[in-house]
Amino acid sequence: MNIDPTKQSFQENHKLMIGSIVPRPIAFVSTKSTNGILNLAPFSYFNGVCSKPPTIMFAPARRGYDGLTKDTLNNIRSTKEFVVNLVSEEIVEPMVECATDYDKEIDEFKISNLTPIDSDKISSPRVKESKVSYECELNTIVEIGEAEPGAGFVVIGTIVMFHIQDDVYNDGRIDLKALNPIGRLAGNSYTRVSDNFKVVRKIKPD
């Protein structure tokens, strides 16, 4: 099967992408508007970029029904900061509560009953129930496509503080079993990371 993406709708391309780019980690991004309104939303186009400086990226798309930018992106543009909270299975249901496009005056912390707590270096709050959170300062925003539904942005941020629950941290490493993260699949499906195997790569020869 060969499919030319220019010959079908962005919705059809989206389905192919989210069905094959799996599993995807979830960035549960908390921000605060310049008016002090808190926002909390999940994004599953998310990953690390590099470690010096520690840098992450996530990709908020334009809204699929009107092409407008989302509150998360608008807040980051204004404040130059955000928090990425990782999603463990224990908070997957309240995370999904925050996936709806609410009006900008709505505080998703209240919708989800999750707890905002102060960050150390930025004004955006983090999620108390998240086992790992990254306080981030904005590096850059890259716009992709035109100002229309299906287009989006890459938001790149520098981690300025790690927050890791004690039971997840073990001698400089993350205990995956204790973190119990979930990954995004297509539709309403998620996956666990409990079925693992190892393949040892070769060391570069002298």
JOTA-V241227 format. One record per helix or strand of 2 or more residues. SS is the DSSP state (~ for helix, > for strand). FROM is the first residue (numbers start at 1). TO is the last residue. If there is no record, write none. Layout:
BEGIN
ss->(SS & SS)
from->(FROM & FROM)
to->(TO & TO)
END
This chain:
BEGIN
ss->(~ & ~ & > & > & > & > & ~ & > & ~ & ~ & > & > & > & > & ~ & > & > & ~ & > & >)
from->(5 & 10 & 27 & 38 & 46 & 54 & 71 & 81 & 89 & 108 & 116 & 126 & 132 & 152 & 166 & 169 & 173 & 176 & 181 & 190)
to->(7 & 20 & 32 & 43 & 51 & 58 & 79 & 86 & 97 & 112 & 117 & 127 & 144 & 164 & 168 & 170 & 174 & 179 & 184 & 192)
END
